[in-house]
Amino acid sequence: MKILIPAYEPDERMLCLIRQLKEQTGEQIVIVDDGSGNKYQPIFNEAEGLDCTVLHHHSNQGKGSALKTGINYLVAIGEPEGVVCADCDGQHSVADILKVARATREKANFIVLGSRQFAGKVPWRSRMGNTLTRAVFAFATGSGIYDTQTGLRGYPAWMFDWLLKVPGCRFEYELNILLEAQQQGYSIYEIPISTIYENNNKSSHFHPVFDSIRVYLPILKFSASSLAAAALDFIWLLVLQKAFNNLLLSIVGARVCSSLFNYICNRYLVFKAGSEQNRHSILRYYSLAAVILGGNYLLMYLLVNTVSIPLIPAKILTEAILFTGSYWVQKKYVFYYPRVKAMQ
């Protein structure tokens, strides 16, 4: 089991962590210098003197790229067990790193997350950021993960090839792993770790605006296709209702157009189901579409003809009720294809 530390402009805390790890474990430590510059080379030189493997980026490429560089190295040397990824800024204790390493060995078919409990004195932006990301992640995927932004993670070696294919170069990469893991059918195992923020986390290189956009963009992508299809369905409903003045015909016609658009977007852009899943995903999708269509008509009929709500508010309320359930079923069933099996 190797320990991988991506590092950008590290300080003495990284060296302190390395020394403690060396005292308590015989595992090899791999450090990736993510373009820190000449000013920080003495720190990396000292890390090499402590028998660490140090890899270098000539310029800053982002945490995701640094992690991929480290994983590429582990693939090249044939690491058989796996890797524990930890941050260099003192947020992870040696005890917690070793705890995640043990869990990664024991849970060989899982991604292991060291989940911070956010107890005690925690910077407001960190507490709120994790709470918001956790809520949005749960809404978009239907799965609850307590700490979606933790940098302390364990991956078994058989996942390395997949990890290198997950998109993302900066902080969004770690969230992409969790999102892609849901689609691949990989299980996630969380263990509690301490929440450590030194000096109000001022040493963090996470930019609150630009990196937040990168982090949330993958989640927004999951919802965008369904929202666009809902908008198309809404427009076609108004057009057909005005042309034919027949609610059933308008709902069916609008749903046929929007569902084809939604299926194409979800298959190729959102869930990225391959061609070998084409026949099965179509059958699953349109089985769900038939159920949603029936529910759509019944709700619209009830709201328009029984409750006497105007067409537009009735349509908005109906879509709000059906949207979340439809999305989760698509993710969990329609486009669910674990492409890579866990090694036994």
Order of alpha helices (4+ residues) and beta strands (2+ residues): beta-alpha-beta-alpha-beta-alpha-beta-alpha-beta-alpha-beta-alpha-alpha-beta-alpha-alpha-alpha-alpha
